[in-house]
Amino acid sequence: MSKAASYDLVLRQLEALLEGETDPIAKMANVAAVLHESFGFWWTGFYRVIGEELILGPFQGPVACMHIPFGRGVCGTAWKRNETVVVPDVEAFPGHIACSSASRSEIVVPVHGADGTVVAVLDIDSDRLGTFDEVDAKALGQIVCLL
């Protein structure tokens, strides 16, 4: 099955799973779990915008950084730019925050509130170089809209 087809299946699964749920933390927890299990990523989770920093939210994988300042690292950069950031090699990303030395590539997708502001980011790390591309960016963008 292609990556795009796998994401389509996951999107349909998440639509059914999240239908009627109003709690954002519960939704983030199940999105992280489904993505992590479906694709075998190294780390899958959310950071929530609280004040001027990102605070660790629901995730799957090894322990993680708990606070990320606005504009720092891949997560803070995605928040600041208000756009998805795909990093094929985290060691080549200026200012990368290394929560785990096993992380090799990363994608971060902003999650928007009803008013259009960034309220969280979906952060996914892989232990392989070049894991993420435009297919991931598009599909994950659709998935975060479910939140």
N, C-alpha and C positions, 0 to 999 in steps of 0.2 A: 504494500500500500504506500502511495506517495505521502510525503510530509503534508502536503495540502489536504489530501483526503483524510489523513489522520486528524488534522486540526478540525476539519468539518465535522467529523464524528464526535470529537471532544466538545466542540461548540454546541452541538445538539444535546449531548449529555448534560452539559452545564446549564443550558436553557431549562431543561426539565428539572434538574436538581435544585436550581435557585428560584424556580417559579414560586411566587408568593412570599418568599423570605424577604424581610425588611431590614434585618440586622446586618450592617456592613462588615463587622468582624466575622460573623458566621459565614457570610458569603466569601470573604477573602480566604478563610480557612479551607473551605471546600474547593475553591478554585486552585489554591496552591497544592492541595492534596491530589486533585485530579490531574493537573499538569505534570506534577512530579512523578506520579505513578505511570502516567501514559507515555511519557517521553524519556524517563530515566535521567533527568537533569541532575547535576551535582547539588544545586541549591535553588529552591523556588520559593519566593515569598514576597511579602509586601512591607513597605515602609510607609508609615502614615505621616502626613504633614501636621506637625504640632508646633505652632509658633514659627520660629525661623530654622527649624531643623526637621529632619526625617527621623522618626522613632520606629524601631523594629516592631512589626506587626506579625500576623500569622505567617508561618513558614514551614517548609519541609527541608530537612538536610542538617548538616552540622551547625554548631553554634555560629552566631553571626555578630557583626558590629551592631551596637544598639542605638547609636546616635550618629547621624551624618549631617553636617552643616549644609545650608543652602549653597549650591554651586560647587560643592566638593565631590570628587569621585564621579563615577559614572551615574549613580543615582541622583546626586545633587545636581549634576549637569543636565540630566533629562528633565528634572524639575525646573531648573532655571530657564532652559530653552523651551520648555513645554512641548517637547517632541521626543519621539522614540529614538534611543541611541543604541546602535549595534556596534559592538567592539569585537573584532575578530581575534585580537591578541591583547589581553588586558595589560601586559607588560609594556606595550607601545602606547597606552593611553596616558597622557600627562595627568598626574595627580590621582591616579588610580588608588583606591583604598583597598589594601589587601586584607580582607577579613579571613581569607584562607589561601594558603600558597598553592592549593590544588586547583583553584579557579584559573582557567586559561582563556575563556571567552565569555562574553556577557551581553545580555540585552536588557534594557530598562524601558518600560512603557508607562507613561503618565496615566493616572486614573483621574477623571474629571468629576467634580461635583455638579449639581444641578445648575449652578451659576457659571459653569465653565472653568472655574479655577482648579488647579491641581490639588487634590486632596490626599493623594497617595501615589506611590509608584509600584509597579510590578517589576521585580528584579529576578532575573533567572541567570544562573551561572552554569557553565559547562566545564568539565575537566579536560576538554579537548579544544584545540584551536579551531577557529572558523566555524563553529557550530551554527551560528545564527545568520539569517539572511532576510531578504524582503518577504519571503513566505511567512517566516516567523513574525516579522513586524506587522504584517497585515492581519494575520490570524489573531495574534495576541491583542492587537488594537480592537478587534471585534469582541474578543472575550472580556476585556476590561469594561466594555460598554454595558455588560450585564450587571456590573456592580452599581 
